[in-house]
Amino acid sequence: MTCSTSRVMEVSSRKVFDTVESVLGPADYACPDVRLYNIDCLDAMRRLPAGIVNLTVTSPPYNIGKEYEDPLELDHYLDWCGQWIHEIHRLTTPTGAFWLNLGYVSKPGVARAIPIPYLLWNRTPFFLVQEVVWHYGAGVAARNSFSPRNEKFLWYVKDEKNYTFNLDDVRDPDVKYPNQKKNGKLKCNPLGKNPSDVWLFPKVTSGSDRASPERTEHPAQFPVAVIERISRACSNRGDVVLDPFMGSGTTALVNVQLGRPVLGFEQSNRYMEIAVRRLGAHSEEQRIAEAQETLFGSVEP
């Protein structure tokens, strides 16, 4: 399937897509800025050449029995994670980054709910820059512990001294004293403050009377705002972004809007259809906007 969106892609990005298609064949969904494959990501990544991806943002199955996964024995699950993490590392450019979101898992006799990334500390060749806590507000109400309201994102880079970080692109304009000065100079950057490592973004909720506008049928959907902050901060326009566990396609949708070409893998036919539908809707919106601009011309401010 193809889309009608017309965009300008960097020459290097076009070469990446040409290389991917020469190895994996035509994508199951393709438009100028997107190549999505309905395929097992580990098999696909093993076949691709090194150093073609600038940023990976993903959330793999948590191994807790969700509808899209077959739970493995914990050590086997962690070994599997180690395999695809190593492939992402191999595919990442020297200045590239990898953002990993994983939830919690029970380990009998050890922990009721231990963050899965903590179990992977020795299974990744990346350098860990920081843990970011996503505080999402709504959630289950616990009886014998504090109610859980966060998930972890681990921000990894390939080179600890040379990586992309566009702070000005993600500054928080909500500054308490924006005009405060010291020695005649503003104490705060005019663009805003550096966001903390705790991000307050609402969860993508479900329910007939409280569903988020961006909600799809996928049971574990990323909020657009989270992916947008990650992509703006850790990639540049024209950089290739990978999501090997694409799910509902939020990573692809956000990065197409930001001018980042996207390569995605998704094994589930159902979730692939959701992602394609979302991208198709965006493509149609873009086509209509471009047609209106051609008809009426741009409006002067």
Buried (B, 14 or more C-beta within 10 A) or exposed (E): EEBEBEEEBBEEBEEBBEEBBEEBEEBBBBBBBBBBBBBBBBEBBBEBEEBBBBBBBBBBBBBEEEEBBEBBEBEEBBEBBBEBBBBBBBBBBEBBBBBBBBBBBEEEEEEEBEBBBBBBEEBBEBBBBEEBBBBBEEBEEEEEEEEBBBBBBBBBBBBEEEBBEEEEBBBEEEBEEBEEEEEEEEEBBEEBBEBEEEBEBEBBBBEEEEEBEBBBEBEBBBBBBBBBBBBBBBBBEBBBBBBBBBBBBBBBBBBBBBBBBBBBBBBBEEBBBBBBBBBBEBBEEBBEEEEEEEEEEEEEE
